[in-house]
Amino acid sequence: MAPVPESIDAARRVAGRESGEPLLGGAVRPLALDRYVDERGSLTPLMLAELGFAVARAFVVTAPARAVRGGHAHRSVRQVLFRASGRIEVEFRSGGATARLTLDEANPAVLVDVGVWAEQTYAVDGSTLIVFADGAYDRSEYLDDDRGLDRSAP
């Protein structure tokens, strides 16, 4: 684990959580993140370098309850979905299999591999998702379903 920043030395570390079980054969990996809580609120560090993840771009999505976003996969880009607030239901599809995960206080982040279709439903008003991508935006590399990528190819 990385050193604790000074600003949270006095905060109480919420008991470390095991990351959730990998989904879809490991193509979707819930991330176990520490959370430090004190009277000022909470701080959750996200160490992307420890995942071997180099951020090329990031964006923030805030949506009202019941809004649906995403609905595509990427040919060559991996993403980390990090819930900043609220509750977000995520459906993943890959190779004909489907899995679901709720991003909330207990499960704030997930690493999504190349070729995994993902759709987010914002469960409560003002839910906010921060997306970190390891590639630049290119609409032509989107896949509208999970059948367009041959995972067996080298």
N, C-alpha and C positions, 0 to 999 in steps of 0.2 A: 504494500500500500504506500502511496505517496505521502510525504510529510503533510501534516495538518497546517494550513495557513494560520498565521498568528491571530488574525481577527476572529478565529473561532476556537482558540485554545480553551476559553472558559465555557464554551458551549457543551452541552451534553450530546455525546454521540449516540444516536439511536442505534440499538443493537444491530450489528451487521446482518444483512439478509443474504440468504443463498440466492443466487440468480435463479430465475425460473428455469424449468426444463427447456432445452432447445426445442423448437418447433420445426415441423416440416423437414426432418432429417438434418437439422442444424443450420438450415438456411435462414432461420429467424432465431435470434438469441436475445432473450430478455437480459438486461444488464443489472447486476447487483451494484447499487451505489450507496455509499455512506451518506448519512444525513445528519447534520449537526443542528441541534435545536436549543434555543435559549429564549429569554423573554422578548427578544427582538424579532423572533421568527425562526426560519430554518435556512440552512445553506446546504446545497447538494453539489459536490464537485463532480465533474464529468471529465475523466482523463482519457481523451480520445487517442492519444499517442500510445497508451498501454494496449489499445486494441489493434494497433498497426493501422490506424485510420488517419489519413491526411485530409483535412478539410479543404475542398476547393471552393465551396460556396455554402452559405447558410441562409435560411429564410424563416420567417415567423408567420404562423397562421393563427388568427383568432377568429372564432366563429360562434354563432348562436346555437342554442340547443337544437338538435336534430339535423344540423347541416352535415352534408356528406362531401368529403373532399378525397383527393387521390384517385383511386380507380384505375391504376396502371402499374406496370412493372418497368424496370430499366434494363436495357441490354448490357450496359457496362458500368453502371454506377451503383455503389452501395450507399445506404443511408443509415444514419442514426436518428430515430424519432425520439425526442425528449419532451415530455409533457411538462410545461412550465406551470400550468394551473388548470384546474377543473378536472374533468374525467373524459377520456377519449377511448371509444371502443374501436379496435382495429381488427379487420378481417384480412387474413393472408391466404394466398393461393399459390400453389406450386405443384406442377406435375400431376394435376388432378386432385390433389389433397387440399383440404381447407383447415385453417386453425384460426382461433380468435384469442385476443389478449386485450385486457383493459389497462390502459396507461392511467395511473392514479398515484397517490402518495406512496403506496406499497410497491408499485412497479412503474417507476418513472421513465424508463428508457428501454429501447430495443434496437438491436443492430439487424438491418434487413439486407440480405445478400442480393447480388445481381439476379435478375430474372424472377424475383418474387413479386407477385401482384399484391398491392396493398390498398385498402380503402379505409378511411377514417370517418367515424361518425362521432360528432361532438355531442356528448351526453348532457352537458349543462351549459347554460349561457356563459359566454366569456371564456370558455376553455381555450387554452393557448398551447400550440405545439411549435417547438423549434426543431427544424430539420437541418441536419448537417449532411452534406453530400460530398463524396470524394471525386466528383467530376463536375464539369461545367454544365450549364443548362443547354440542352439540345433536344428539342421536341421530337426530332426524327429518331432518337434512341429510345423513346417510350414504346412500350408494348401495352396494348389495351386489354390483353388477357395473359394468362400464364402458359399459353400453348406455343408462343412464338419463339421460345428460346430452347434450344437443344442442350440440356445440362450434361449430356454424355460427350459432347464435343470437347476437344482439348482447349 
